[in-house]
Amino acid sequence: MFLLVSLFLLGLTSCDSDSDETISGQSFADCVVRYEQNEDLEVVTFNLKQFPIENNTIMHTAELLQHLNADVVAVQEISSEGALNELADKMEGWEAVFTSAPTSYGQSLGYLIKATEVEVLESYTQVWFEDDTYNFPRTPFVIRVRHRQSGMETMLVNLHLKAMSDAEDVGRRRNASVKLKEYLDANFANDFVIVLGDWNDELNEDQAINDVFSNFSEAGDFYRFADATIADGDDDYWSYPSYPSHIDHILMTDEWFSYFESVSTIRPDMCFDNYFDYVSDHRPVVAVFDVD
C-alpha cells in the first residue's frame, strides 16, 4: 500500500512539473510577442478571472506577463491587494497599484506597472463614480502615468462594467457609457486619456447588444476604440473565446490618434494548453503608441 501511495504522489508531482515546462520561456515565445524596452508605450487590458483561480495561477501569469514585457497592464477581477502584490513580486522590475474602492462581487481592479519604463504619478490616483455602484458595480480606477523616456503623460481609466445580457444589465452598461463620456467631455476634453478594461459588450453592430457604446463610436472626432478592427475581424482573435465574443476594449481620446500604432489580442492559449484552466478565460488585448 505504501508503495502504491508513493507512486501515486510521484505521478502527481510529475504531472505538475510537465505542466510548468509547457509554459516556460521558449514555449511562450512561440505564440506571444515580446515588446522591447523604451521604444513605445504599450498598454494592456487583462481580465484575470477571479485571480488567482488555481495554486499555480500567479506563477503562470507572471511568466506570461514578464515575457510580454508591456509597460502597463490594467487588470480586472483581482481578489485582493495581497494577490496582486504577490504577482508583481514575481516579476522583476514591476510594481502593483491596487484600487482603494471596496471589493464588489469579490472582484477589484488594479494595475501592473513596469517601473523602469513608466512612472505612476501618485498625486492623481483615484476612483470615479463611487456613489453610482448600480451603473458602475466595479468602481472605475484611474491613475496618471508618465512614460519615462518620452516624458509623455496619460490618464488611464480601468473599467469593468456589468455583465450578462438581460435588459436591465444592458441598460446599466448603456448608462455607464453615457455617464463616462459626459464626465470625460466635461472634465478632460483636452487630456490624453485611455479607457481600458472589460466592457462586457461588443463593438461590432452585428454582435453588440443594442450597441450600448454608440455614444463613443458616433463621436469619432474625439474618441476611438483602438480594438475596433479586432471586433470586426476573425473571431479567432476575440478576447473572450469561450463565448465567443470580443468584450475587452481600449478607448483613446483624440489626443492619442496620431500616436496610435497597433492593437492585437495576445493568444497564449496557442502554446499553453491549460491556459484557460490556470490563467484566465479572457485573453490580453494590447494597444501600442509610438511616443518617440
Steps between C-alpha positions, in 0.01 A plus 500: 500500500781743590660435162175569315444828687859607432467425130171692489656808664798478268263495204329818623835674542609395152177631344546838670860522384400418143233769513755757617735408216232560238496874572863572581694760299531351154142372492356851549730629227313273259170687534550823697672810365768665715515879506832682518590751769482879454374503142121536536229517762313167524181483705315177569157411631473156657210346691663240726184307596465501879876522536657272607285207388755224573808445716733553203309791347731770634811324371351437154366855470835647604680297234255614235513870586875504551543353153250745346702786654237772447515824701163505680245224558154595627357194674147410605347240735778514760404335829727707726785747514720223641443281195589784263811587701609137494470499122707819469764360737557209260568741214835672533472877460121513529271658757130468578243775551174389660167682515383664820136419416323223693498158337188424296393139432840405647665682208723808496707696250869572483804569285834335446766757412842436351675754719810537280276615213210682663461719808171517690418859596365438847340844526231379258376158604128481567172321447207640306122464548531371857138594564367317194569135563184406311640606163863449604500189723881495486596863559727625217861532618698789357873571503729738315829368367808646331700312238853547630688527171260728309358687799146459364223475756157343480207420721402134509146401596456133596140399435299183572134541411200286595484159335204297363253571223157564648338838441592641840869410466513641147344820632759523777782475247337762278453737794862448603619579148292819487618616842863422425498699177324793663758502778793485259350772279444731796828447686768364264417631154865589429674219686670185377267227629484123443205302635567128509338198654223244481205690353288181490344583163591497132598785269403331176142600417411147392622359833424780746202494732316818396832672417537644849825685424370689196538830687878452472512344154283779356736763642784387276669840490569476873498131596610180332504135603852384421376140475214566256686305231513197731128527572425504126749226420547125528357355823825306544640828634218598732584555865240271654519179295275281714186692396646599245494879518726801505417698814837632624555843347748789492351846438724798426429871482589702190826618657630147445383451140826602330708287738299180466704229331334159537267278701493125547348221703766286669422129470707310758258209472663420166809366678372424851225237487390563859486878469125524562528276808801669660494865387172642370201458270593835341798587282707819538443782251795733430507846343836648394571874472807646329618764748856553373 
